Amino acid sequence: MAEPRIPTDAELVRRCLEGDGNAWDLLVERYMRLVYSIPLSYGASREDAADISQEVFVRLFENLGALKDASRLSAWLKTTTQRESWKWMKKHAREVSVDWDDDESTVGVSHDVDELTVKIERYQALREAMALLDERCRRLLGMLFYRDPRPSYKEVAREIGIPEGAIGPTRARCLEKLKRIMEGRG
């Protein structure tokens, strides 16, 4: 049985414009962590970050048809969320510390936001790649890398139904498949 294909941002935007509510839900779910994390990195409270996130998604909904390149949706969301966060900071007269010892004399949060954005985008790419793996690899890698506490090989072997000695080689093959998918060769 073929694995379900994860729709691209462009496909989801197109479907949203056609009135598909499920596509909208998928877009919001895909980018909620990214959008929510940016205001937090600017010092917003959880409630304010939720309000800012809501405003960003309202703006996205209003501008879906005007997006020039839906494949760059994450960049649009990042920029829009940063702008909304700046508005929030200005409105709430929050002080943003400047590190004067830094050679570039930039606001301290900007680098953190960029790093956080890259991490979230990598995590999203990994999630999408994991979804393209066959069920056995998905389960094995999920157990070995996402469960806390990490199960023993004996537990993994019992749950997946393979010999304990086959876990290492199977893990290596699954990681290679994941790597090929992430590199676009999958």
Short mmCIF file of the C-alpha atoms (twelve columns), coordinates in Angstrom:
data_MODEL
# 
_entry.id   MODEL 
# 
loop_
_atom_site.group_PDB 
_atom_site.id 
_atom_site.type_symbol 
_atom_site.label_atom_id 
_atom_site.label_alt_id 
_atom_site.label_comp_id 
_atom_site.label_asym_id 
_atom_site.label_seq_id 
_atom_site.Cartn_x 
_atom_site.Cartn_y 
_atom_site.Cartn_z 
_atom_site.pdbx_PDB_model_num 
ATOM 1   C CA . MET A 1   0.000   0.000   0.000  1 
ATOM 2   C CA . ALA A 2   1.388   3.414   -0.949 1 
ATOM 3   C CA . GLU A 3   2.219   5.830   1.827  1 
ATOM 4   C CA . PRO A 4   0.145   9.027   1.940  1 
ATOM 5   C CA . ARG A 5   1.896   11.917  0.212  1 
ATOM 6   C CA . ILE A 6   2.370   15.106  2.193  1 
ATOM 7   C CA . PRO A 7   1.021   18.069  0.233  1 
ATOM 8   C CA . THR A 8   3.344   20.975  -0.513 1 
ATOM 9   C CA . ASP A 9   2.638   24.469  0.768  1 
ATOM 10  C CA . ALA A 10  1.662   25.526  -2.756 1 
ATOM 11  C CA . GLU A 11  -0.861  22.675  -2.979 1 
ATOM 12  C CA . LEU A 12  -2.332  23.553  0.392  1 
ATOM 13  C CA . VAL A 13  -2.626  27.240  -0.542 1 
ATOM 14  C CA . ARG A 14  -4.356  26.293  -3.811 1 
ATOM 15  C CA . ARG A 15  -6.755  24.011  -1.940 1 
ATOM 16  C CA . CYS A 16  -7.453  26.740  0.629  1 
ATOM 17  C CA . LEU A 17  -8.306  29.155  -2.163 1 
ATOM 18  C CA . GLU A 18  -10.721 26.515  -3.488 1 
ATOM 19  C CA . GLY A 19  -12.455 26.471  -0.083 1 
ATOM 20  C CA . ASP A 20  -10.908 23.313  1.407  1 
ATOM 21  C CA . GLY A 21  -11.087 23.777  5.196  1 
ATOM 22  C CA . ASN A 22  -8.929  20.709  5.819  1 
ATOM 23  C CA . ALA A 23  -6.116  22.300  3.817  1 
ATOM 24  C CA . TRP A 24  -6.318  25.391  6.025  1 
ATOM 25  C CA . ASP A 25  -6.136  23.221  9.139  1 
ATOM 26  C CA . LEU A 26  -3.038  21.476  7.737  1 
ATOM 27  C CA . LEU A 27  -1.344  24.810  6.985  1 
ATOM 28  C CA . VAL A 28  -2.017  26.126  10.475 1 
ATOM 29  C CA . GLU A 29  -0.852  22.881  12.068 1 
ATOM 30  C CA . ARG A 30  2.291   22.850  9.922  1 
ATOM 31  C CA . TYR A 31  3.354   26.378  10.886 1 
ATOM 32  C CA . MET A 32  1.841   26.983  14.324 1 
ATOM 33  C CA . ARG A 33  5.085   26.182  16.179 1 
ATOM 34  C CA . LEU A 34  7.116   28.500  13.978 1 
ATOM 35  C CA . VAL A 35  4.662   31.381  14.261 1 
ATOM 36  C CA . TYR A 36  4.094   30.935  18.004 1 
ATOM 37  C CA . SER A 37  7.811   30.677  18.819 1 
ATOM 38  C CA . ILE A 38  8.829   33.990  17.285 1 
ATOM 39  C CA . PRO A 39  6.861   36.307  19.605 1 
ATOM 40  C CA . LEU A 40  8.052   34.241  22.561 1 
ATOM 41  C CA . SER A 41  11.635  34.883  21.500 1 
ATOM 42  C CA . TYR A 42  10.834  38.610  21.561 1 
ATOM 43  C CA . GLY A 43  9.700   38.330  25.169 1 
ATOM 44  C CA . ALA A 44  5.948   38.067  24.665 1 
ATOM 45  C CA . SER A 45  3.935   36.102  27.209 1 
ATOM 46  C CA . ARG A 46  2.247   32.885  26.105 1 
ATOM 47  C CA . GLU A 47  -1.075  34.712  25.874 1 
ATOM 48  C CA . ASP A 48  0.419   37.543  23.819 1 
ATOM 49  C CA . ALA A 49  2.248   35.039  21.603 1 
ATOM 50  C CA . ALA A 50  -1.079  33.274  21.001 1 
ATOM 51  C CA . ASP A 51  -2.718  36.615  20.119 1 
ATOM 52  C CA . ILE A 52  0.119   37.519  17.758 1 
ATOM 53  C CA . SER A 53  -0.062  34.062  16.170 1 
ATOM 54  C CA . GLN A 54  -3.773  34.458  15.643 1 
ATOM 55  C CA . GLU A 55  -3.213  37.844  13.997 1 
ATOM 56  C CA . VAL A 56  -0.557  36.356  11.696 1 
ATOM 57  C CA . PHE A 57  -2.885  33.566  10.578 1 
ATOM 58  C CA . VAL A 58  -5.686  36.095  10.009 1 
ATOM 59  C CA . ARG A 59  -3.278  38.079  7.796  1 
ATOM 60  C CA . LEU A 60  -2.323  34.883  5.975  1 
ATOM 61  C CA . PHE A 61  -5.969  34.043  5.361  1 
ATOM 62  C CA . GLU A 62  -6.604  37.562  4.041  1 
ATOM 63  C CA . ASN A 63  -3.538  37.432  1.773  1 
ATOM 64  C CA . LEU A 64  -3.629  33.844  0.486  1 
ATOM 65  C CA . GLY A 65  -4.653  34.903  -2.998 1 
ATOM 66  C CA . ALA A 66  -1.962  37.584  -3.164 1 
ATOM 67  C CA . LEU A 67  0.983   35.325  -2.284 1 
ATOM 68  C CA . LYS A 68  3.486   35.570  -5.130 1 
ATOM 69  C CA . ASP A 69  5.257   32.283  -4.364 1 
ATOM 70  C CA . ALA A 70  3.368   29.874  -2.118 1 
ATOM 71  C CA . SER A 71  6.435   27.638  -1.933 1 
ATOM 72  C CA . ARG A 72  8.054   30.405  0.175  1 
ATOM 73  C CA . LEU A 73  5.220   30.453  2.681  1 
ATOM 74  C CA . SER A 74  7.494   29.813  5.670  1 
ATOM 75  C CA . ALA A 75  9.555   32.926  4.813  1 
ATOM 76  C CA . TRP A 76  6.361   34.986  4.459  1 
ATOM 77  C CA . LEU A 77  5.125   33.731  7.824  1 
ATOM 78  C CA . LYS A 78  8.474   34.422  9.501  1 
ATOM 79  C CA . THR A 79  8.608   37.979  8.181  1 
ATOM 80  C CA . THR A 80  4.973   38.692  9.006  1 
ATOM 81  C CA . THR A 81  5.344   37.251  12.514 1 
ATOM 82  C CA . GLN A 82  8.469   39.316  13.145 1 
ATOM 83  C CA . ARG A 83  6.609   42.468  12.034 1 
ATOM 84  C CA . GLU A 84  3.636   41.642  14.237 1 
ATOM 85  C CA . SER A 85  6.017   40.958  17.141 1 
ATOM 86  C CA . TRP A 86  7.728   44.319  16.584 1 
ATOM 87  C CA . LYS A 87  4.319   46.036  16.568 1 
ATOM 88  C CA . TRP A 88  3.477   44.258  19.797 1 
ATOM 89  C CA . MET A 89  6.785   45.373  21.363 1 
ATOM 90  C CA . LYS A 90  6.200   48.966  20.307 1 
ATOM 91  C CA . LYS A 91  2.604   48.924  21.542 1 
ATOM 92  C CA . HIS A 92  3.632   47.472  24.902 1 
ATOM 93  C CA . ALA A 93  6.730   49.703  25.165 1 
ATOM 94  C CA . ARG A 94  8.907   46.707  25.893 1 
ATOM 95  C CA . GLU A 95  12.619  47.300  26.115 1 
ATOM 96  C CA . VAL A 96  14.780  45.228  23.854 1 
ATOM 97  C CA . SER A 97  18.310  44.894  25.071 1 
ATOM 98  C CA . VAL A 98  21.101  45.756  22.692 1 
ATOM 99  C CA . ASP A 99  24.414  43.983  23.127 1 
ATOM 100 C CA . TRP A 100 26.854  46.850  22.633 1 
ATOM 101 C CA . ASP A 101 29.797  44.472  22.883 1 
ATOM 102 C CA . ASP A 102 28.624  42.696  19.766 1 
ATOM 103 C CA . ASP A 103 30.585  43.741  16.682 1 
ATOM 104 C CA . GLU A 104 27.388  44.286  14.729 1 
ATOM 105 C CA . SER A 105 25.542  46.060  17.583 1 
ATOM 106 C CA . THR A 106 22.311  44.317  16.714 1 
ATOM 107 C CA . VAL A 107 19.278  43.634  18.811 1 
ATOM 108 C CA . GLY A 108 19.925  40.475  20.806 1 
ATOM 109 C CA . VAL A 109 16.839  38.560  19.734 1 
ATOM 110 C CA . SER A 110 17.219  38.701  15.974 1 
ATOM 111 C CA . HIS A 111 19.871  35.992  15.776 1 
ATOM 112 C CA . ASP A 112 17.873  33.803  18.152 1 
ATOM 113 C CA . VAL A 113 14.780  34.112  15.947 1 
ATOM 114 C CA . ASP A 114 16.739  33.148  12.847 1 
ATOM 115 C CA . GLU A 115 18.304  30.151  14.605 1 
ATOM 116 C CA . LEU A 116 14.943  29.094  15.998 1 
ATOM 117 C CA . THR A 117 13.331  29.442  12.582 1 
ATOM 118 C CA . VAL A 118 15.999  27.276  10.968 1 
ATOM 119 C CA . LYS A 119 15.563  24.630  13.677 1 
ATOM 120 C CA . ILE A 120 11.785  24.602  13.273 1 
ATOM 121 C CA . GLU A 121 12.049  24.416  9.485  1 
ATOM 122 C CA . ARG A 122 14.511  21.501  9.777  1 
ATOM 123 C CA . TYR A 123 12.186  19.767  12.222 1 
ATOM 124 C CA . GLN A 124 9.274   20.232  9.806  1 
ATOM 125 C CA . ALA A 125 11.346  18.857  6.916  1 
ATOM 126 C CA . LEU A 126 12.298  15.861  9.063  1 
ATOM 127 C CA . ARG A 127 8.644   15.242  9.989  1 
ATOM 128 C CA . GLU A 128 7.659   15.366  6.329  1 
ATOM 129 C CA . ALA A 129 10.487  13.004  5.375  1 
ATOM 130 C CA . MET A 130 9.580   10.602  8.195  1 
ATOM 131 C CA . ALA A 131 6.015   10.482  6.871  1 
ATOM 132 C CA . LEU A 132 7.365   9.272   3.514  1 
ATOM 133 C CA . LEU A 133 9.145   6.278   5.046  1 
ATOM 134 C CA . ASP A 134 7.498   2.870   5.056  1 
ATOM 135 C CA . GLU A 135 5.622   2.013   8.248  1 
ATOM 136 C CA . ARG A 136 8.323   -0.307  9.609  1 
ATOM 137 C CA . CYS A 137 11.064  2.337   9.322  1 
ATOM 138 C CA . ARG A 138 8.767   5.034   10.695 1 
ATOM 139 C CA . ARG A 139 7.945   2.908   13.733 1 
ATOM 140 C CA . LEU A 140 11.543  1.828   14.317 1 
ATOM 141 C CA . LEU A 141 13.025  5.319   14.083 1 
ATOM 142 C CA . GLY A 142 10.164  6.749   16.104 1 
ATOM 143 C CA . MET A 143 10.825  4.292   18.908 1 
ATOM 144 C CA . LEU A 144 14.596  4.760   18.832 1 
ATOM 145 C CA . PHE A 145 14.721  8.540   18.548 1 
ATOM 146 C CA . TYR A 146 11.426  10.007  19.749 1 
ATOM 147 C CA . ARG A 147 10.365  7.926   22.732 1 
ATOM 148 C CA . ASP A 148 11.306  9.078   26.171 1 
ATOM 149 C CA . PRO A 149 12.614  7.103   27.874 1 
ATOM 150 C CA . ARG A 150 14.240  5.316   24.949 1 
ATOM 151 C CA . PRO A 151 13.177  1.655   24.898 1 
ATOM 152 C CA . SER A 152 15.717  -1.151  24.966 1 
ATOM 153 C CA . TYR A 153 16.479  -3.105  21.789 1 
ATOM 154 C CA . LYS A 154 14.636  -6.012  23.374 1 
ATOM 155 C CA . GLU A 155 11.469  -3.897  23.734 1 
ATOM 156 C CA . VAL A 156 11.826  -2.543  20.196 1 
ATOM 157 C CA . ALA A 157 12.317  -6.037  18.773 1 
ATOM 158 C CA . ARG A 158 9.233   -7.311  20.580 1 
ATOM 159 C CA . GLU A 159 7.010   -4.398  19.497 1 
ATOM 160 C CA . ILE A 160 8.133   -4.300  15.861 1 
ATOM 161 C CA . GLY A 161 8.461   -8.048  15.476 1 
ATOM 162 C CA . ILE A 162 12.042  -8.355  14.274 1 
ATOM 163 C CA . PRO A 163 15.020  -10.107 15.875 1 
ATOM 164 C CA . GLU A 164 16.967  -7.987  18.337 1 
ATOM 165 C CA . GLY A 165 20.147  -8.471  16.269 1 
ATOM 166 C CA . ALA A 166 18.434  -7.003  13.192 1 
ATOM 167 C CA . ILE A 167 17.639  -3.662  14.824 1 
ATOM 168 C CA . GLY A 168 21.044  -2.055  14.198 1 
ATOM 169 C CA . PRO A 169 21.243  -2.965  10.495 1 
ATOM 170 C CA . THR A 170 17.564  -2.118  9.967  1 
ATOM 171 C CA . ARG A 171 18.065  1.235   11.711 1 
ATOM 172 C CA . ALA A 172 21.026  1.970   9.410  1 
ATOM 173 C CA . ARG A 173 18.962  1.166   6.291  1 
ATOM 174 C CA . CYS A 174 16.060  3.292   7.540  1 
ATOM 175 C CA . LEU A 175 18.361  6.221   8.295  1 
ATOM 176 C CA . GLU A 176 19.838  5.922   4.803  1 
ATOM 177 C CA . LYS A 177 16.326  5.997   3.303  1 
ATOM 178 C CA . LEU A 178 15.517  9.056   5.423  1 
ATOM 179 C CA . LYS A 179 18.706  10.758  4.288  1 
ATOM 180 C CA . ARG A 180 17.877  10.099  0.608  1 
ATOM 181 C CA . ILE A 181 14.372  11.526  1.099  1 
ATOM 182 C CA . MET A 182 15.730  14.635  2.816  1 
ATOM 183 C CA . GLU A 183 18.247  15.119  -0.003 1 
ATOM 184 C CA . GLY A 184 15.463  14.773  -2.557 1 
ATOM 185 C CA . ARG A 185 16.723  11.464  -3.920 1 
ATOM 186 C CA . GLY A 186 14.174  9.348   -2.087 1 
# 
